[in-house]
Amino acid sequence: MTLVYNLVGRGRGPLPEPPSYEGEQSRVAALLQAWAEGKKSPDDNAPEKLIYPLEHAYTPAELGFATLKGADAAVAAALAAAVAAIR
C-alpha cells in the first residue's frame, strides 16, 4: 500500500523554509572549542571522543552525510557547521 498526497499552498504568502539553527550552531561551536582546549591540559578528565547517537538505523552502505534522514540530517548539518566555525 502506498499513500500519495500533494501539498497545496494557497495565497501569495512566503514559502515555508526550514528552521534556522544558527543559535544552536554557535552554542555547539563554543562547547566544542572549550572541549578541544581542555584536551590540551594534562589533568583534563573529559572523554577522548564525543559520540552522538543517531535516531535511525543505517546500514554501512547508507551511513553518510548525504543519506541521513530527518533529525539525524539536521543534527549532522548543525554539528558540521559548528566544527567549520571553529576551524
C-alpha positions in Angstrom: 0.0 0.0 0.0 1.2 3.5 -0.8 0.0 6.8 0.4 0.4 9.7 -2.0 -0.6 13.2 -1.3 0.1 16.7 -2.6 0.7 19.8 -0.5 -1.0 22.9 -1.9 -0.2 26.4 -0.8 -3.0 28.9 -1.1 -2.3 32.6 -1.4 0.8 34.6 -2.1 2.5 34.3 1.3 6.2 33.4 1.8 7.2 29.9 1.0 7.9 27.7 4.0 11.6 27.5 5.0 13.5 25.1 7.1 14.3 26.3 10.7 17.5 28.1 11.3 19.8 26.5 13.8 22.3 29.4 14.0 21.9 29.8 17.8 22.4 26.1 18.3 25.4 26.0 16.0 27.1 28.9 17.9 26.5 27.2 21.2 27.8 23.8 19.9 30.8 25.6 18.4 31.6 27.2 21.8 31.2 23.9 23.6 33.4 22.1 21.1 36.0 24.8 21.3 36.1 24.5 25.1 36.3 20.7 24.9 39.2 20.9 22.5 41.0 23.5 24.6 40.5 21.3 27.7 42.0 18.3 25.9 45.4 20.2 25.8 45.6 20.2 29.6 47.4 17.2 31.1 44.9 17.0 34.0 41.8 17.0 31.8 39.4 14.2 32.5 37.0 14.9 29.6 36.3 12.0 27.3 38.7 11.5 24.4 35.8 11.2 21.8 32.4 12.7 21.6 29.5 10.5 20.3 26.1 11.5 19.2 23.7 8.5 18.7 21.6 8.6 15.6 17.8 8.1 15.7 17.5 6.0 12.6 19.2 2.7 11.9 21.5 2.8 8.9 23.4 0.1 7.0 27.1 0.7 6.5 26.4 1.5 2.8 23.8 4.1 3.8 25.9 5.8 6.5 27.0 9.2 5.2 26.0 12.9 5.5 24.1 12.8 2.2 21.9 9.8 3.3 21.0 10.8 6.8 17.3 11.2 7.5 15.1 13.7 9.4 16.5 14.8 12.7 19.8 13.0 12.0 20.4 15.2 9.0 19.5 18.3 10.9 21.9 17.5 13.8 24.7 16.5 11.4 24.3 19.8 9.5 24.4 21.8 12.7 27.4 19.9 14.0 29.3 20.2 10.7 28.6 24.0 10.7 29.8 24.3 14.3 33.0 22.5 13.5 33.6 24.6 10.4 33.1 27.7 12.6 35.9 26.8 15.0 38.4 25.8 12.3 
